[in-house]
Amino acid sequence: MNIRTENICKTFNQQQVLKNINLEIENNKLTCIIGPNGAGKTTLLRILNLLEKPTSGEIYFDDKCYPTDSLRIRREMTMVMQNPVMFNTSVYENVAYGLKIRKQKEQTEEVKEALSLVGLWTQRKQSATTLSGGEAQRVALARALILKPNVLFLDEPTVNLDPPSVKIIENLISTLKEKHEITIVLATHQLEEAERFAEKIYFLKEGEIIQEGEGKEIFSRPQSLFAAQFLGIENIFRGKIIKEKDTTFLDLRKIKIEVVTELENEVWACLRPEEILLSNEPLHSSARNSFLGQIVKIEEKGALVFVTVDCGIPFIVALTKRSLNDLSLTLGKTVYLTFKATAVHVFS
Amino acid sequence: MNLNEIIPIVLLSFQVSLSAVIIAFCISFPFALFLSLKNFAGKRLIVAVINSFLSIPAVLIGLIVYLFLSRRGPLGILGLLYTPGAMIIAQAILASPIVCALGLSALKSVSSSVKDTALTLGASKIQMYIAIVKEAKYPLLVSLIMAFSRVIGETGMTFMVGGNIKGATRVMTTAIALGIAKGEFELCISLGIILFVVAILLNVILQLIQGRS
């Protein structure tokens, strides 16, 4: 099922939580809604799930508009909340609930299948209110999947969970996504999750969509300083565009870097740390930007090493531990730093 | 000890107080459910009024019910004064704010979260209400027991509208209160023991329920 909204607005106590939301959720794709806490992600999901009425605007399911109390359309979709509520019965009864209210008599096989997916079949007799946060979240997912919904809304499904539960849930999302049999809308402020799963991303800030795009694209092409900072892009510069003959430069005062852009005057630019190459000798390549600089900081983060190179202004470069060792990079060493003009993303 | 005298008194006590609690529940519970689910202007005021009704002296309720039901009162034509009906009405009025206030706090703690969970799992409106009541069933039961123990122990008000008529409106509390004056110590002590046992039993049930929820 695809979902399209037209100018959705939502006001709570005179405070506008959502402003003119126009989005299109494609059938059997995974759409991510990212944004900081309080951006309106949960409210948007609740409106799409028909749990909440928008103050104004329309929602179309497969291009048809339904009243918000339509049971038929509500039964096509389900949501797993950030802090799922367990009914005060057994795990089994919780998972069977959706089938029971649909008057399905026999549920054992389906419950077994759903609970096995999240690895909790052995705990089926346990009281659901005594589960840990991670287990409750997994039961909530099983309780949703047993309904074989057309659309699954996931509201921050892995926030504050223990690592094994996060892994189970993420694997499940990834399996669901690969099957392409279900439309998933995932609200998250965890960027790794969005980057890993999303086929389409909407970036929500203070109730407005400030950027939308294909999965990876949004991470290399932020359209505002806020987005760039939120997306954790390390190298953000402010400078002035100058044009010399056929070439466009971004003047950062101490150095000039070659860029490709139609914009003029004062602009922002960003450069992902993975896009920069380090070498001990000057590189002969098609890359238009090359600078000599001194290593001022080396920081390990997981599998990657972030090296800060001072070329008049600091650049943060990401490389693997192996590359660090192969190049025998140490603090204070001078290195060449190379990147393409097209790797620099310029925005106003 | 005359069992023939005691048994009708005990039975009538239970009959009147149970009826009163059931009526109070039928009136207050839908109201509490509505209050727990809807947000509207003036809701806090209504809740404050309900809570203040909790502290209205029973004797005042007795007076009001008396005035309404007395022969010259607006409902005098019904001829209810000094009947079990009058006692049930007065006790139901006394029980209603208890059921409503305690029921509201029981429902409030579950209603919005259970509502969303039930709805997103495909519940119809009625199925959603059932889910909420199921989740709040123990605290709701607690509110009923609290109301019952309040009204079964009520004396002055029950006497004002019931009249303690032997074989007609004599209940345990009024029998004790007036029996003492008449020197019927044996009857009073027996009824006292029964009231005491009822109170203990209700408390044990309360503890058991609270342990489960």
Contacts between the chains, C-beta under 8 A, distances in Angstrom:
chain1	res1	chain2	res2	distance
A	46	B	116	7.6
A	49	B	120	5.8
A	51	B	116	5.5
A	51	B	119	5.7
A	51	B	120	6.3
A	69	B	125	7.6
A	71	B	122	7.5
A	71	B	124	5.5
A	74	B	119	6.8
A	74	B	120	7.8
A	74	B	122	6.2
A	75	B	122	4.2
A	77	B	120	7.9
A	78	B	120	5.2
A	78	B	121	6.0
A	78	B	122	6.9
A	79	B	120	4.5
A	81	B	116	7.0
A	81	B	117	7.2
A	81	B	120	7.7
A	84	B	117	7.2
A	85	B	113	4.3
A	85	B	114	6.1
A	85	B	116	7.6
A	85	B	117	4.6
A	87	B	114	7.4
A	87	B	117	7.5
A	87	B	131	7.0
A	87	B	134	7.4
A	87	B	135	6.4
A	88	B	134	7.8
A	88	B	135	5.7
A	88	B	213	7.4
A	97	B	118	7.9
A	97	B	121	5.8
A	98	B	121	4.3
A	98	B	122	5.5
A	101	B	118	7.9
A	101	B	121	7.2
A	101	B	122	6.2
A	101	B	123	5.2
A	101	B	124	7.5
A	101	B	127	4.9
A	102	B	122	6.4
A	143	B	121	6.6
A	144	B	120	7.9
A	144	B	121	7.5
A	147	B	121	7.0
A	147	B	122	6.5
A	153	B	120	7.9
